[in-house]
Amino acid sequence: MSAPGAAQAVTETIHRHRSRGPIYAAVAIVIVIVIVLAGFSAGWFKGPSSGGGPSGNCAPPSGASLKGAGSSLVYPLMFQWESVYGGGTTVNYASVGSSAGITDISSKTVDFGASDAPINAAQRITDPGVLTIPESAGGVVPIYNLPGIGALDFSGSVLAGIYLGTISHWNDPAIVALNPGVDLPNAGIQVVFRSDGSGTTFIWTSYLSLENSTWATDFGKGTDVNFPVGTGQPKNAGVAGYVAITQYTIGYVDLNYALNGGLQYGRVQNPAGNYILATTNNTISALTDAHVTLPAGNGDWYNVSVLNAPGPNDYPVTSLTYVLVYQDLSAAYGSAYTLQQSEGLVDFLYWAVTTGQSYSALLYYVPLPAYIVAADEVTIGTMTFDGSPVPNSCGSTV
């Protein structure tokens, strides 16, 4: 089965079984997981065949074995990268959530962490040698399970009201006003949020904080937020799976999980007043139109934001996601860390932000624009081992 055929099969499986009740829907989710995992193994989701492994004058050292952990939002892309990266270096990534990824890099049990939330001021004090490297971007979308109803329009204030619990029914006048002519059910809204420390939650609550002063004051943004209503589920996959089999639910996941799971997701109003259904193209335009000023790799990234970009077609809940590594590898890990391991890490990072970006769009992630890639190259070029820059065999210009 081809990649498009697999994607169609996933979508059709979900929709075919939704109407038959929770048991059939649960079976459908299992089928979807099997199809997607088989697709990754068979290479359905790979990019151009010439992109497998390092390219150009890249000749990474053989024998390095890299461990990464963190963001579930970026897991499908990380899975693809670890599947195709070559040169004798192996990459193993664990999807454990952004908070766990930050903890793992802080405890030095991994070579790199991945997080959709930059480290905060307290974490920067604890780990002053950590570099922040944007490695991808994507859109976080509101998914829901309303049988027979297509894409709904949401404003930021309505989404905040739902997550505050002040909008508790699907036929609430505030939702009806945004969706005239839609026969919304008189059913309670079952809110779903992330139960684990989550960068996706950081993105979602950052957006709610911009849109609603009550949310900003009482709950704010973070990877762990005390949601006032709802049910928690682990990881993007857990939220997507729960919403898929439970009627009248609403949750938030990365666009990748919504599309690959065949889930209904809504349009979100942007600052220009337009209701935008997230796609790769309008998340790319949001990243471009945000005109964000990037700090140095060892600087403070916590308030870097591309949310609510000003373009008329920009999807408003767009965000960068990051890799976290130590700048001075020998100082961080001690004598157990080798130059070969350091070279393997640096080469993989360079490959990920250059050649690796060719796999992003097919998996509904945003390829990094040139100005971010250039900044990443500078940051990677500052990584050292035993007092000297780590040799980079992958053709960096820095």
N, C-alpha and C positions, 0 to 999 in steps of 0.2 A: 504494500500500500504506500502511496506517495505521501509527502508531508501534507499537501492540501487535502488529500483523501482522508488522512488520519484526523486532521482538524475537523473536517466535516463529520466524520464518524463520531468524534467526541461530542460535538454539538448535538447531533441527531440522537445519540444515546441518552443524553441528559433530558432533552425535550420529550422524547418518546415515553420515558418512564415517569416523568414528573406527575402526569395526570393519573397515574395508577396507584398513588399512595406511597407512604414512606418506605415500605419494604422494597418495592420495585426501585424506588429512587436510590435507596442505599446500595442495592445491587448495581445500579447504573454508575454510582460514584466509584465502586470497586473496578468496574469495567474501564472507566475513564482512566483511573490510575494505572491499570495494567497497560492500556493503549499508549499512554503518554510515556511511561517508562520504557516500553518496548520501542517506541519511536526514537527516544534518545539513544538507546543501544544500537538501533539499526541505522542511525545517522539521518533520520528524516529531517531533523531540525538543524542540520549543519549548513553553514554558509557555503561559499564557493569552494570547490574541491581543492583549489590551489592554496586556500587559506589554512589548511590543517598544519599546525605546528608553526614554528618561527619562520619568517620569510626574509628575503633580501640577503644581507650579509650576516644574518643572525646564526651563530653557531654556539648555542648555550652548552655549558658543561654537562656531561652525562653523569648520572648517578645521584643528583640532588633529589630529595624527597620533601615536598613542601606541604605543610598543613595550614589550612585556613578554616575559620568558623565565623558565623554571625548571621547577618540578614537573611530572612527567608524570602523577602521581596526579590532579591537578586539571585536566589538559588538557581532557577532555571538557566540563567546565563552563566553562572559559575559552573554548573553541571556541564554545560556545553564546552566551556573553556577547558575544564579538566579532562574532558573526553578527547579533545582534538589537539591539545598542546603537545608538542613533540620534543625532539632533541635529547631524549633520555632522561628528562626531568619529569617526575610524577607530581601531580597536584591533587590533593584530597581536601574537599571542602565540606564542612558539616553545617547544615541549616539549623541553627539553634536559636535564632533571634538576635537582633542587634545588641541588646543589653548583654547577652551572653558572649557575643563576639567581642565587645569592649572588655568584659571581664577576662576573657581568655587571652587577649593580647596584653592586658595589664599583668596577668599572672605569668606571662611568657610561656604558655603551653602551646602556642601556635606561632607560625611565622608571620601570618597576617590575620587581622580581624576585618570584618566587613560590617558596616553599619549605615543605616539610612539617616541616623542622627549623628551629627558631629559630637565629639567629646565636649563636655561642658567645662566650666572654669575649674571646678573642684577636681575633675579628672585630669585636667592639664597640669595641675599642681602635683598630683600624685604621680603622673607619668609625663614629665616635661620633655622627654625625648621622642614622643610619638609624632609621626608625620601624618597628615590628612591628604589623601589622594583621591579626587573624584574619579570613579571608574565606570559610572553609568548614570542614567537618569530614567525616570518613568513617571507615569501618572497613577495616582491613587483614586479609585472610583467607588461610588456607592453602588453596591450590588443588592438585589432584593428578590424576593420570591412572592410574586403576585400572579397566580395563574391567569392567563388570558390577557395580561396587560403588558404592553411593550415599554419602550423607553419613556420614562417620566422626566419632567423638568423639576429641578431642585435649585433653590437659592441657598447661599451660605447660611442665611438666618434660619431657613426652614431646617436644614441639616443640623444646625446647632440646637434648634428647638427639639428635634427628635432625640438627639443624644442627651439633652438636658431632661427629657421626659415631659416637657411642657406641651409638646405635640405628640399625642399618644395614640391616635387612631388614623388609619389610612385615609379616611374621608374627612379629616380635619379641614376646616375652611381655608387654612393657609396653603395646604397641598392642593386642594380643589381649585383655588384661584390661579395657581400656576399651570394647571392641567385641565382647562375647560373641555367639556365633552367626554372626558374619561370617566367611566363608571367605577369609581374607587370603592372598595368594600368597606362596610362598617365593621372593621376588625381592628383589634389592638395591634400596634406596631411592636414587634419583638426585636429589640435592639441587640446586635451582636458586636462585641469588641474583642480585642486581643487580650488573652489572659496572661501572656508572657511579656517580658520586656521587649518592646517592639519599636523598630525605626519607622515602620508603617504607621504605628500609633503616633509617633512623634510628628510625622508629616500631617496626619489627619487632625490632630489636636492643635498643631500650629495653624492650620487653615481655619479651624473653628474659632481659635483665639482672635484671628484677624477679622472674622465675620460677626462675632458676638461678644460684647463687653462682659456679660455675665459669665460666659465660659472663660474668657481671659482672666477675670478676677478670681473666680472660684476654683477653677481647675487648671487652666493654663496648658502649656505644651510640655511634652515629655515622653519618654519611652514607657514609663509606668505611670498611669493616671488612674485615679480613683473614680471610675465612671459612676454617675449617679443612678443609672438604670441599665438593665440589660444582662446578657449572658456572655461570659468570656469563653473564647476558644483559642487553642494554641496555633501560632504561625498563620501565614496567609492561607495555607492549604486547609487548616482547620476551620477558619472562618468561611472560606469558600464552600467547603464540604457541608458545613452545618446549614448555611443558607440554601444550598441546593436541595436539601431534603426536608426543609422546614418552612411551611407556608407562613406568609405575613412577616417574614424576617427582613431586616436590613443590616448590612455590614459594610466594611471597607476593605479592599484588597488592591494589590497592584493590578494594572490593566492586563498583564500577562495571565494572571489567574482567572480573571473574568472571561477572557476570550478563549483560552484553552479549556476552560470548564463549561463553556456554552451558557454562562450565566447572564441574566438580564442586568444591565447597569444603566444608570441614568445620566441625563445631561445636567451639567452644572453651570450656573450663571457666572460669567466672567465680569471683570470690572467695566467692560464696554457695554454690558447689559445683554449680551448674547448667551444663549444656552448651548453649551458645547458638549457633544458626545466625544469622549476621549478617543483619540487615534494616535498612532505613532507620529503622524505629520503635525498634528496640532500640539503635541507635547514637545516636539522639536522646535516649533515656532515659539512656544512659550519660553523654552530655554534660551533661545536667541534673543527674544524681545525683552527679557528681564534685565539685560545689560548689567549683570551682577559683577561687582568688583571682587576679585579673588584675593584672599590673604596669601601670605607665604605658606608653604607646606607645614611649617612648624608654628604657624600663627593660630589665631582664634577664629574658628569656623562656625561657632555655635549659632550665630545669628545670620549666617549666609542663607539667603532664601530666593527661590525663583517662583514662589507662590504668587498668584494674582498678577501675572504678567499683563502688560497693557494692550497687547495686540487684539484686534477685533475677533480673531479666530483662535486665540490662545486658550488651551485648556488650563483652568486656574489652579488645579491641585497637582502641580508638577513639581518634582524635586530631584535633586542630585542624590546619589548614593555613593558611599566612600569605602576605600580600603585604608586600614590603619596599620602602619608599620613603624618599627623603630629606626631612627636616623643612624645612630651608632650601634651597629649590630653586635660587635664584640663586647662593648660595654654593657649592652642590655642582656645578652645571653651568656656571656662568659666564655671560658675556654672550650666548652662543649660545642660551640658554634664554629663552623669552619669557613674558610674562604670559598670553598666550593659551594657550600650552602648559601652563602651570601650572594655569590654570582648567580646561582639558580633563582633566587628570589628576585633580584634586580632585573634579570632578563625576563622573567615571567611578568613582572609588573609593566615593564616597557612594552612587551608584546600585548598585554591586555588592553592598554590604552591606545594602541596603534592598530596592529593587525586584528586583534581580538574584537575591535569595534565592528568589524564586518559581519559579525554574528548577531548584533544587537537587534536590528529592525525586524528580522524574521521571527524573533521571540518577543516582539512588541516592546522592546526597550529603545531608548534614544541614543544613537551614536553620538559620542562626544564631539562638539564643535572644535574647530582647529585651535581656538584660543585656549580652551581648557586642556587639550592635549599638550600644547606647548608649555603651559604652566606645570602640568604633570611631569613632563620630561625634565624640567628644571628641578622639581622636587626630588624625583628619583635620582637625579645626578648628585644630590647632596648626601646620599647614603654612603656610609663609610664602614670599613672593617679594619681594625687594628691601626687606626689613625690615618688611613688612606682611602680615597674614593674607591668604591667597589667597581672593578672592571665591568664594562657593559659591552657584550658582544653582539647586541641586537641593533646596532646602527643608530643609537641616540646621537643627536647633534649637539648635546650639551657637553 
